[in-house]
Amino acid sequence: MAESLEKLHNRILSDARLKAAGIVEQAEEKSSQIVEEAKAQAQRDANDILSRASLEAESIRRNILSSRIRTNRLRILDEKNKIVQSVLRSVEQRLSDIAGTDQFESTLKRLALEAVEAVGTSNALVKVSFRNAEKKSLQSLGQSLPKGTKLLAADTPIDDLGGVVVNDPEGKTIFNNSFKARIERLDNQLLTTISSTIFGE
């Protein structure tokens, strides 16, 4: 009986070992499967993060490049503007000294007649003034103006550069034909012309 009890004990122990080995094997397989799935998920997550990071980095690179291009364009426009403004200052300097040139009388006459025509009255008041202009050269303009027009030669240049301002007797209609006013009227067109002449645009 002791022998059969020992056999039973050994058989139970053997069955338990077999069952335990099966459980361990199943657990190892399950553990291995979980580890493989976790690795695969981690790889997918890593690929997704890398893909998003790459897209974000490309977007940042494009924004930086676009910002640099805008900055360069603004700097170029600023430089062009400085050059154009320098040309305008040079033109204004020449215009302010026009009284000492051969073109003065013809320019004066043209400015005055344009202004008188713009006001549209035969008895207009024509105010004329240029830097360094002699009163007698300004008063010689009176002969070319329409009859009834009054000429006033002022002492200080109109709008700093000189020119002609004409108004009707009541002062309701005024036409400023000074060099400064003409430049302002032609401002955009003038800047475009200067810019295209200098930069070929």
MIDOSE-1310 file (N, C-alpha, C; in nm, 2 decimals, decimal comma, always signed):
residues 201
maes	+0,08/-0,12/+0,00/+0,00/+0,00/+0,00/+0,09/+0,12/+0,00; +0,20/+0,12/+0,07/+0,29/+0,23/+0,07/+0,34/+0,25/-0,06; +0,36/+0,15/-0,13/+0,42/+0,16/-0,27/+0,31/+0,23/-0,36; +0,19/+0,19/-0,35/+0,09/+0,25/-0,44/+0,07/+0,40/-0,40
lekl	+0,08/+0,43/-0,27/+0,07/+0,56/-0,23/+0,19/+0,65/-0,28; +0,30/+0,59/-0,29/+0,42/+0,66/-0,35/+0,40/+0,68/-0,50; +0,34/+0,58/-0,56/+0,32/+0,59/-0,71/+0,22/+0,70/-0,73; +0,12/+0,71/-0,65/+0,01/+0,81/-0,67/+0,07/+0,95/-0,64
hnri	+0,16/+0,95/-0,54/+0,22/+1,08/-0,51/+0,31/+1,12/-0,63; +0,39/+1,03/-0,68/+0,48/+1,06/-0,80/+0,40/+1,10/-0,92; +0,28/+1,03/-0,94/+0,20/+1,06/-1,06/+0,14/+1,20/-1,04; +0,09/+1,23/-0,92/+0,04/+1,37/-0,90/+0,14/+1,47/-0,92
lsda	+0,26/+1,44/-0,87/+0,37/+1,54/-0,88/+0,41/+1,55/-1,03; +0,41/+1,44/-1,10/+0,45/+1,45/-1,24/+0,34/+1,52/-1,32; +0,22/+1,50/-1,29/+0,11/+1,57/-1,36/+0,12/+1,72/-1,33; +0,15/+1,75/-1,20/+0,16/+1,89/-1,16/+0,28/+1,96/-1,23
rlka	+0,39/+1,89/-1,25/+0,51/+1,94/-1,32/+0,47/+1,97/-1,46; +0,40/+1,87/-1,52/+0,36/+1,88/-1,67/+0,27/+2,00/-1,68; +0,17/+2,01/-1,59/+0,08/+2,12/-1,60/+0,15/+2,25/-1,58; +0,24/+2,26/-1,48/+0,32/+2,38/-1,45/+0,40/+2,42/-1,57
agiv	+0,46/+2,32/-1,63/+0,55/+2,34/-1,75/+0,46/+2,40/-1,87; +0,34/+2,35/-1,88/+0,25/+2,39/-1,98/+0,20/+2,54/-1,95; +0,17/+2,56/-1,83/+0,13/+2,70/-1,79/+0,25/+2,80/-1,81; +0,37/+2,76/-1,77/+0,49/+2,84/-1,80/+0,51/+2,86/-1,94
eqae	+0,49/+2,76/-2,02/+0,51/+2,77/-2,17/+0,41/+2,87/-2,23; +0,28/+2,85/-2,18/+0,18/+2,94/-2,23/+0,21/+3,08/-2,19; +0,25/+3,10/-2,06/+0,28/+3,23/-2,02/+0,40/+3,29/-2,09; +0,50/+3,21/-2,12/+0,61/+3,26/-2,20/+0,57/+3,30/-2,34
ekss	+0,48/+3,22/-2,40/+0,43/+3,25/-2,54/+0,34/+3,38/-2,53; +0,26/+3,39/-2,43/+0,17/+3,51/-2,42/+0,26/+3,63/-2,39; +0,36/+3,62/-2,31/+0,45/+3,73/-2,28/+0,53/+3,77/-2,40; +0,58/+3,67/-2,48/+0,65/+3,70/-2,60/+0,56/+3,77/-2,70
qive	+0,43/+3,72/-2,71/+0,33/+3,79/-2,80/+0,31/+3,93/-2,76; +0,29/+3,96/-2,63/+0,27/+4,09/-2,58/+0,39/+4,18/-2,61; +0,51/+4,13/-2,58/+0,63/+4,20/-2,61/+0,64/+4,24/-2,76; +0,61/+4,14/-2,85/+0,61/+4,17/-3,00/+0,51/+4,27/-3,04
eaka	+0,39/+4,26/-2,98/+0,29/+4,36/-3,01/+0,33/+4,50/-2,96; +0,39/+4,50/-2,84/+0,43/+4,63/-2,78/+0,54/+4,69/-2,87; +0,63/+4,61/-2,92/+0,74/+4,66/-3,00/+0,68/+4,71/-3,13; +0,59/+4,64/-3,19/+0,53/+4,68/-3,32/+0,45/+4,81/-3,30
qaqr	+0,38/+4,83/-3,18/+0,31/+4,95/-3,15/+0,40/+5,07/-3,13; +0,51/+5,04/-3,06/+0,61/+5,14/-3,03/+0,67/+5,19/-3,16; +0,70/+5,09/-3,26/+0,76/+5,13/-3,39/+0,66/+5,21/-3,46; +0,53/+5,18/-3,46/+0,43/+5,26/-3,53/+0,42/+5,40/-3,47
dand	+0,42/+5,40/-3,33/+0,42/+5,53/-3,27/+0,54/+5,62/-3,30; +0,66/+5,55/-3,30/+0,78/+5,62/-3,33/+0,77/+5,68/-3,48; +0,73/+5,59/-3,57/+0,72/+5,63/-3,71/+0,62/+5,75/-3,73; +0,51/+5,75/-3,65/+0,41/+5,85/-3,66/+0,47/+5,98/-3,60
ilsr	+0,54/+5,97/-3,49/+0,60/+6,09/-3,43/+0,71/+6,15/-3,52; +0,79/+6,06/-3,58/+0,89/+6,11/-3,68/+0,83/+6,17/-3,80; +0,72/+6,11/-3,85/+0,65/+6,17/-3,97/+0,60/+6,31/-3,93; +0,53/+6,33/-3,82/+0,48/+6,46/-3,78/+0,59/+6,56/-3,75
asle	+0,70/+6,51/-3,69/+0,81/+6,60/-3,66/+0,87/+6,64/-3,79; +0,88/+6,55/-3,89/+0,94/+6,59/-4,02/+0,85/+6,69/-4,09; +0,72/+6,67/-4,08/+0,63/+6,77/-4,15/+0,64/+6,91/-4,08; +0,65/+6,90/-3,95/+0,66/+7,03/-3,87/+0,79/+7,10/-3,90
aesi	+0,90/+7,02/-3,91/+1,03/+7,08/-3,94/+1,03/+7,14/-4,08; +0,96/+7,07/-4,17/+0,96/+7,13/-4,31/+0,87/+7,26/-4,31; +0,76/+7,26/-4,23/+0,68/+7,38/-4,22/+0,76/+7,49/-4,16; +0,84/+7,46/-4,06/+0,92/+7,57/-3,99/+1,03/+7,62/-4,09
rrni	+1,09/+7,52/-4,16/+1,19/+7,56/-4,26/+1,13/+7,65/-4,37; +1,01/+7,62/-4,42/+0,95/+7,70/-4,52/+0,92/+7,84/-4,46; +0,87/+7,84/-4,34/+0,83/+7,97/-4,28/+0,96/+8,06/-4,26; +1,07/+8,00/-4,22/+1,19/+8,07/-4,20/+1,24/+8,12/-4,34
lssr	+1,23/+8,03/-4,44/+1,28/+8,07/-4,57/+1,19/+8,19/-4,63; +1,06/+8,17/-4,61/+0,96/+8,28/-4,65/+0,99/+8,41/-4,58; +1,02/+8,40/-4,45/+1,05/+8,52/-4,37/+1,17/+8,58/-4,42; +1,28/+8,50/-4,45/+1,40/+8,56/-4,50/+1,38/+8,63/-4,64
irtn	+1,30/+8,56/-4,72/+1,27/+8,62/-4,85/+1,20/+8,75/-4,83; +1,10/+8,76/-4,74/+1,03/+8,88/-4,72/+1,12/+8,99/-4,66; +1,21/+8,95/-4,57/+1,30/+9,04/-4,51/+1,40/+9,10/-4,62; +1,45/+9,01/-4,71/+1,53/+9,05/-4,82/+1,46/+9,15/-4,91
rlri	+1,34/+9,11/-4,95/+1,26/+9,20/-5,04/+1,24/+9,34/-4,97; +1,21/+9,34/-4,84/+1,19/+9,47/-4,78/+1,32/+9,55/-4,77; +1,43/+9,48/-4,75/+1,56/+9,55/-4,75/+1,59/+9,61/-4,89; +1,56/+9,53/-4,99/+1,59/+9,57/-5,13/+1,50/+9,69/-5,16
ldek	+1,37/+9,68/-5,12/+1,27/+9,79/-5,15/+1,32/+9,92/-5,07; +1,37/+9,90/-4,95/+1,41/+10,01/-4,87/+1,53/+10,08/-4,94; +1,63/+10,00/-4,99/+1,74/+10,05/-5,06/+1,70/+10,12/-5,19; +1,61/+10,06/-5,26/+1,56/+10,13/-5,39/+1,49/+10,26/-5,35
nkiv	+1,41/+10,26/-5,24/+1,34/+10,38/-5,20/+1,44/+10,49/-5,17; +1,55/+10,45/-5,10/+1,65/+10,55/-5,06/+1,71/+10,61/-5,19; +1,74/+10,53/-5,29/+1,80/+10,57/-5,41/+1,70/+10,67/-5,49; +1,57/+10,62/-5,49/+1,47/+10,71/-5,56/+1,46/+10,84/-5,49
qsvl	+1,46/+10,84/-5,35/+1,44/+10,96/-5,27/+1,57/+11,05/-5,30; +1,68/+10,99/-5,31/+1,80/+11,07/-5,34/+1,79/+11,14/-5,48; +1,74/+11,06/-5,57/+1,72/+11,12/-5,71/+1,62/+11,24/-5,70; +1,51/+11,22/-5,62/+1,41/+11,33/-5,60/+1,47/+11,45/-5,54
rsve	+1,56/+11,43/-5,43/+1,62/+11,54/-5,37/+1,71/+11,62/-5,47; +1,78/+11,54/-5,55/+1,87/+11,60/-5,65/+1,78/+11,69/-5,75; +1,67/+11,63/-5,79/+1,58/+11,70/-5,88/+1,53/+11,83/-5,81; +1,49/+11,82/-5,69/+1,44/+11,93/-5,61/+1,54/+12,04/-5,60
qrls	+1,67/+12,00/-5,58/+1,78/+12,10/-5,57/+1,79/+12,17/-5,70; +1,79/+12,10/-5,81/+1,80/+12,16/-5,94/+1,68/+12,26/-5,97; +1,56/+12,21/-5,93/+1,45/+12,30/-5,95/+1,45/+12,43/-5,87; +1,51/+12,41/-5,74/+1,51/+12,53/-5,66/+1,62/+12,63/-5,71
diag	+1,71/+12,59/-5,79/+1,81/+12,68/-5,85/+1,78/+12,72/-6,00; +1,66/+12,69/-6,04/+1,62/+12,71/-6,18/+1,63/+12,86/-6,22; +1,62/+12,95/-6,13/+1,62/+13,10/-6,16/+1,75/+13,14/-6,23; +1,86/+13,07/-6,20/+1,99/+13,10/-6,26/+2,01/+13,03/-6,39
tdqf	+1,91/+12,97/-6,45/+1,94/+12,89/-6,58/+1,87/+12,96/-6,70; +1,91/+12,91/-6,82/+1,85/+12,97/-6,94/+1,70/+12,93/-6,96; +1,66/+12,82/-6,89/+1,53/+12,77/-6,91/+1,43/+12,84/-6,82; +1,47/+12,93/-6,73/+1,39/+12,99/-6,63/+1,27/+13,06/-6,69
estl	+1,29/+13,15/-6,79/+1,18/+13,23/-6,84/+1,07/+13,14/-6,91; +1,12/+13,05/-6,99/+1,02/+12,96/-7,06/+0,94/+12,87/-6,96; +1,01/+12,83/-6,85/+0,95/+12,75/-6,75/+0,85/+12,83/-6,67; +0,89/+12,95/-6,64/+0,80/+13,04/-6,56/+0,67/+13,07/-6,64
krla	+0,69/+13,10/-6,77/+0,57/+13,13/-6,86/+0,48/+13,01/-6,87; +0,54/+12,89/-6,88/+0,46/+12,77/-6,90/+0,38/+12,74/-6,77; +0,45/+12,75/-6,65/+0,38/+12,73/-6,52/+0,26/+12,83/-6,50; +0,29/+12,96/-6,54/+0,19/+13,06/-6,52/+0,07/+13,04/-6,61
leav	+0,09/+13,01/-6,74/-0,02/+12,99/-6,83/-0,10/+12,87/-6,80; -0,04/+12,76/-6,76/-0,11/+12,64/-6,71/-0,20/+12,67/-6,60; -0,15/+12,75/-6,50/-0,23/+12,78/-6,38/-0,34/+12,87/-6,41; -0,32/+12,97/-6,50/-0,43/+13,06/-6,53/-0,54/+12,99/-6,61
eavg	-0,50/+12,90/-6,69/-0,60/+12,82/-6,77/-0,67/+12,73/-6,67; -0,61/+12,67/-6,57/-0,67/+12,58/-6,48/-0,78/+12,66/-6,39; -0,75/+12,79/-6,36/-0,84/+12,87/-6,28/-0,96/+12,91/-6,37; -0,93/+12,93/-6,49/-1,04/+12,96/-6,59/-1,10/+13,10/-6,58
tsna	-1,02/+13,20/-6,55/-1,08/+13,34/-6,55/-0,97/+13,43/-6,61; -1,02/+13,54/-6,67/-0,93/+13,63/-6,74/-0,87/+13,73/-6,64; -0,93/+13,75/-6,53/-0,88/+13,85/-6,44/-0,82/+13,78/-6,31; -0,74/+13,69/-6,33/-0,68/+13,61/-6,22/-0,57/+13,68/-6,15
lvkv	-0,54/+13,64/-6,03/-0,42/+13,70/-5,96/-0,31/+13,59/-5,96; -0,20/+13,63/-6,02/-0,08/+13,53/-6,04/+0,03/+13,57/-5,94; +0,05/+13,48/-5,85/+0,16/+13,50/-5,75/+0,28/+13,41/-5,79; +0,39/+13,48/-5,81/+0,51/+13,41/-5,86/+0,63/+13,43/-5,76
sfrn	+0,70/+13,32/-5,73/+0,82/+13,34/-5,65/+0,92/+13,22/-5,66; +1,04/+13,25/-5,68/+1,15/+13,15/-5,70/+1,27/+13,20/-5,62; +1,35/+13,11/-5,57/+1,47/+13,14/-5,50/+1,57/+13,20/-5,60; +1,64/+13,31/-5,55/+1,74/+13,38/-5,63/+1,69/+13,44/-5,76
aekk	+1,56/+13,46/-5,77/+1,51/+13,52/-5,90/+1,50/+13,67/-5,88; +1,54/+13,74/-5,98/+1,54/+13,88/-5,98/+1,39/+13,93/-6,01; +1,35/+14,03/-5,94/+1,21/+14,08/-5,96/+1,18/+14,12/-6,11; +1,28/+14,17/-6,17/+1,26/+14,22/-6,31/+1,23/+14,10/-6,40
slqs	+1,30/+13,98/-6,38/+1,27/+13,87/-6,46/+1,14/+13,81/-6,43; +1,09/+13,82/-6,30/+0,96/+13,77/-6,27/+0,85/+13,87/-6,33; +0,88/+13,99/-6,33/+0,78/+14,09/-6,38/+0,78/+14,09/-6,54; +0,88/+14,03/-6,60/+0,87/+14,02/-6,75/+0,77/+13,92/-6,79
lgqs	+0,72/+13,84/-6,70/+0,62/+13,74/-6,72/+0,49/+13,81/-6,75; +0,47/+13,93/-6,69/+0,34/+14,00/-6,71/+0,30/+14,03/-6,85; +0,40/+14,04/-6,94/+0,37/+14,07/-7,08/+0,30/+13,95/-7,15; +0,33/+13,83/-7,10/+0,28/+13,71/-7,17/+0,15/+13,66/-7,11
lpkg	+0,10/+13,72/-7,00/-0,02/+13,68/-6,94/-0,14/+13,75/-7,01; -0,26/+13,68/-7,00/-0,38/+13,74/-7,06/-0,42/+13,88/-6,99; -0,48/+13,97/-7,07/-0,52/+14,10/-7,02/-0,61/+14,08/-6,90; -0,59/+14,17/-6,80/-0,68/+14,17/-6,68/-0,62/+14,08/-6,57
tkll	-0,51/+14,01/-6,60/-0,44/+13,93/-6,50/-0,35/+14,02/-6,42; -0,35/+14,00/-6,29/-0,26/+14,08/-6,20/-0,15/+13,99/-6,17; -0,03/+14,04/-6,16/+0,09/+13,97/-6,13/+0,15/+14,02/-6,00; +0,18/+13,92/-5,91/+0,24/+13,96/-5,78/+0,37/+13,88/-5,76
aadt	+0,48/+13,95/-5,76/+0,61/+13,88/-5,74/+0,64/+13,88/-5,59; +0,64/+13,76/-5,53/+0,66/+13,75/-5,38/+0,81/+13,74/-5,35; +0,85/+13,77/-5,23/+0,99/+13,76/-5,19/+1,04/+13,63/-5,15; +0,95/+13,54/-5,09/+1,00/+13,41/-5,05/+0,94/+13,31/-5,14
pidd	+1,02/+13,20/-5,17/+0,98/+13,10/-5,27/+0,86/+13,03/-5,23; +0,77/+13,00/-5,32/+0,65/+12,93/-5,29/+0,69/+12,78/-5,27; +0,64/+12,73/-5,16/+0,67/+12,58/-5,12/+0,81/+12,55/-5,13; +0,90/+12,64/-5,09/+1,05/+12,62/-5,08/+1,12/+12,61/-5,21
lggv	+1,05/+12,55/-5,31/+1,12/+12,53/-5,44/+1,09/+12,64/-5,54; +0,98/+12,71/-5,52/+0,94/+12,81/-5,61/+0,83/+12,76/-5,70; +0,76/+12,86/-5,77/+0,66/+12,82/-5,86/+0,56/+12,94/-5,87; +0,43/+12,89/-5,91/+0,33/+12,99/-5,94/+0,20/+12,94/-5,88
vvnd	+0,13/+13,04/-5,81/-0,01/+13,01/-5,76/-0,10/+13,11/-5,82; -0,21/+13,06/-5,87/-0,31/+13,15/-5,94/-0,44/+13,13/-5,87; -0,51/+13,24/-5,85/-0,65/+13,23/-5,80/-0,74/+13,33/-5,86; -0,87/+13,31/-5,86/-0,97/+13,40/-5,91/-0,98/+13,52/-5,81
pegk	-1,04/+13,63/-5,86/-1,05/+13,75/-5,77/-1,11/+13,73/-5,63; -1,21/+13,64/-5,62/-1,27/+13,61/-5,50/-1,19/+13,51/-5,41; -1,09/+13,45/-5,47/-1,01/+13,35/-5,39/-1,08/+13,21/-5,37; -1,18/+13,19/-5,45/-1,25/+13,06/-5,44/-1,18/+12,95/-5,51
tifn	-1,13/+12,98/-5,63/-1,06/+12,88/-5,71/-0,91/+12,92/-5,70; -0,83/+12,82/-5,66/-0,69/+12,84/-5,65/-0,62/+12,72/-5,71; -0,52/+12,75/-5,79/-0,44/+12,64/-5,86/-0,29/+12,66/-5,82; -0,24/+12,57/-5,74/-0,10/+12,57/-5,70/-0,02/+12,50/-5,81
nsfk	+0,06/+12,57/-5,88/+0,15/+12,51/-5,98/+0,30/+12,53/-5,94; +0,32/+12,52/-5,81/+0,46/+12,52/-5,77/+0,53/+12,39/-5,80; +0,66/+12,39/-5,80/+0,73/+12,26/-5,83/+0,69/+12,16/-5,73; +0,68/+12,19/-5,60/+0,65/+12,09/-5,50/+0,51/+12,03/-5,52
arie	+0,41/+12,12/-5,56/+0,28/+12,08/-5,58/+0,27/+11,98/-5,71; +0,35/+12,02/-5,81/+0,36/+11,94/-5,93/+0,42/+11,80/-5,90; +0,52/+11,80/-5,82/+0,58/+11,67/-5,78/+0,48/+11,59/-5,70; +0,41/+11,65/-5,61/+0,31/+11,57/-5,53/+0,20/+11,52/-5,62
rldn	+0,16/+11,60/-5,72/+0,05/+11,55/-5,81/+0,10/+11,43/-5,89; +0,23/+11,43/-5,93/+0,28/+11,32/-6,01/+0,35/+11,22/-5,93; +0,34/+11,22/-5,79/+0,42/+11,14/-5,70/+0,43/+11,00/-5,74; +0,32/+10,92/-5,75/+0,33/+10,78/-5,78/+0,39/+10,75/-5,92
qllt	+0,34/+10,83/-6,02/+0,39/+10,81/-6,15/+0,54/+10,85/-6,16; +0,58/+10,95/-6,09/+0,72/+10,99/-6,09/+0,81/+10,89/-6,03; +0,77/+10,84/-5,91/+0,84/+10,73/-5,84/+0,86/+10,61/-5,93; +0,75/+10,57/-6,00/+0,75/+10,45/-6,08/+0,85/+10,48/-6,20
tiss	+0,84/+10,60/-6,26/+0,93/+10,63/-6,37/+1,08/+10,63/-6,33; +1,11/+10,69/-6,21/+1,25/+10,69/-6,16/+1,29/+10,55/-6,14; +1,21/+10,47/-6,07/+1,24/+10,34/-6,03/+1,27/+10,25/-6,16; +1,18/+10,26/-6,26/+1,20/+10,18/-6,38/+1,32/+10,23/-6,46
tifg	+1,35/+10,36/-6,45/+1,47/+10,41/-6,52/+1,59/+10,35/-6,46; +1,60/+10,36/-6,32/+1,72/+10,32/-6,25/+1,73/+10,17/-6,25; +1,62/+10,10/-6,21/+1,63/+9,95/-6,19/+1,58/+9,87/-6,30; +1,52/+9,93/-6,41/+1,47/+9,85/-6,52/+1,35/+9,77/-6,49
e	+1,27/+9,81/-6,40/+1,15/+9,73/-6,36/+1,02/+9,79/-6,43
